């Protein structure tokens, strides 16, 4: 069973054996990382009424936050309406603009564009980001409440020799067992999806840096060789600030530079890649799209992207938004194409944990990355990731159960100097690409406006996710 002795030892020195304090203490606990909570769950004691009270408080706060964000969005839309009236006034002044009117018009155009960006951010926060924050808090609350009983059940199954009776319990047979038969049939679907996504301008630019590409492809190959994937895995690195990764049917994995930068350890990146490979192995995308066509799904994604990024027309604006925005393709892609629903996400979590374990990587990496995204300051930055990896208690619980079921392995890989060196190289490369973008000629579709200040959500504050390990250099 995979346990964090380091975390348990540290917690034992700072926490009492039992925590019997009222609801506010429980509220404080659910701000802690998932791994810490799993260790704490057997040593805390709260009543059912206390758990119910905190749930009510969270639901009330969620409703209040939604109202506040909606109010802020309406205020921004009102300001946009006022500026549009100002444009109408300028248009009535004369048939041609003089120098002063031209400058005034430019200022109003820039103000409208910035207000529209802010209004959309508020909408994303309200519809996607904010609900995720509260869903994660509720999941942590449920983990504290239910994990002791669930862990006891796992221990009993192992003691009774029934661990392999769970679904996909034959972990020693990974690679030869039957999971997702017919994967080779999905390659053509994946190729068709890629072609259509590019045709609509929905793909951010691909990173051409060989060092980053070779590293991530090598890590993917290592995982794939110890998985149930039967098709070649082709990794493409997309130059995008969006923190996300996704897999298309047939073994096509897409990883954004924003996600690589966000991962703190090799095991975190391995956890994300293994999760996406599990979607490929189990043929989730192909199974969901039986009644839909690739062209139809991509067209729906293009329509969503048009509304999100350009107000109605896919084109150069979409391209730059996908590359340099934090929302990105994750908010536009049809989830059927990615094989995402509650059942398949839980299944991909289980298989992904198994693949990491089989390849010798600490499977807790996916949990720490998931927790890092759930703990992002503000609501916007994590919205895209959680739209394609929706949080809910059942998947968190099943992931912890699977980690308990897995046979113990000594010296699971957590981090590697090669990974950290690659990340440093990526930082330099990304800064160079950004500099070249700013200096390159641009299609003058929009007025020349000053760069908006970084949003609060883009100013990342890292915090511990309960996975503070010494880094080990690769041999």
Phi, psi and omega in degrees: 000137187271114184233158178254089182296323180299313180296315181300319181294318179295317181296324182296334182275343185243350183237146175290164182299325177225150179242103182244067180237162185293183191310327183298323177296319177298320176300320179294322183296323185286359172272355181277162181296155180303317183297320177296318182295323178297322177288326182284333191305324182279356184240009177245156182221114176226151181278163177299325180292328178292317177298318180296321180296316180294323177298317179297319180297318180295318179296321179294318179294321179299315179297319180294318179296320179298318178295319180296315180295321178296320178296317179295322178296318179298321178297319179294319178296325177295320178295322177298317179299321179296319179292326177293326174295325177295322176297320177299321179295317179297323181291340179271349185290317184196170179282337180227149179274136168274181185299318181293320180292323178300315180293320178297318180297318179299317179298319180292318178302312181296321180295318179297315180299318180292320178294322178296320177298315180295320180295320178293321177302317179297322180294318177297317178302314185289319186274331186236302188295308183297315177302325180296318180302315181286326176298320178293320178296319177294323178295321179292323177298315179292326177297315177301319185285320191253344186298319180306314180292320180294319179295321177298322178295320178296313180302320180294320178295318179297314181298328181274002180074025185250011184301324183281357180280345177289162178297136184059031181281352181275060188294333178290348181256012178306131179103335178240346178284169181267109175223119176061057178297141180093022181301327182297336179290342185274347184300315180298321179296318179296318179297321179294319180297317180298315179300316182290320178299319178291323181299322180274002179073028185268350181268125171298164181295147179278141176284133183259355182296119186293324184296314180292315181299315182294322180296309184294321178296321178296318177296318178297319179297320179299316179291317183297325181293343180238038181228188177262010180287131183248004179241155177299138177266124178246116182263133174239129177266124180258133178281098184202138177288343180302131180271095183194165173208151178206160179237139173257156180307143176095005175095022180262109182256133178241127182234125179278147177300329178299325179288319179298318179296327183283328181296131182268341183217164179297324181293330177292314178295319178299320179298318179293314180298318180295322177299315180292322177297326179298323175299321179292311184300317183274000178057041183298315181299314181296322182291326181281331187264023182302327182255010180233154178262153176302313182302318180294318181293318179292322178299319177298320178297320180295321178296317179297315180299322180299318180291318183295310194262331189230002181075012174144346183229121177287138179175214184299328178296320177297316183302311182288326178295319179294327183278320191247358178264162181273346182281296171072192187296333182301332179274350183252327185298139175290126185293336176298321179299327182269353181074037185255116163208178186300314182296314184287328176296316178296322179293318179293325176299312182298310181294320180298318176300317179297318182294320176299313180300315182295325181275357176090015177261146179294114183291349176292349180302321180293323178295316181293325177291316178303316181293323178298317178293323180292339185259009179302139176290138183079185187246338193282314194298329183266357188299316183295315181301315185280346172291322180267352176225066189300136180274135170201155189301320185301321182287324177296314181297315182295327178293316178296321178297317180297320179295328176288324181291327187295138177301146182294143177228131179279145173056052172294141182285129178251309181216168186208140179300326179300321178296313181295322177296319178298319180296319178297319177297320179297321178301313180297315181297318181296318178297321179295316179298318180296319179296317180295323179297316183293330184269347184282155176298143182239150172288116187279074179270325182250160177295152178289109182240152177295151178297131178292149178295151178303135177288162179301327182289337182272352178268092192286135173242110181284146173217164183295141174244024176075028182221057183267095185243156173286135180279140182243131179287141179289146178292000000 
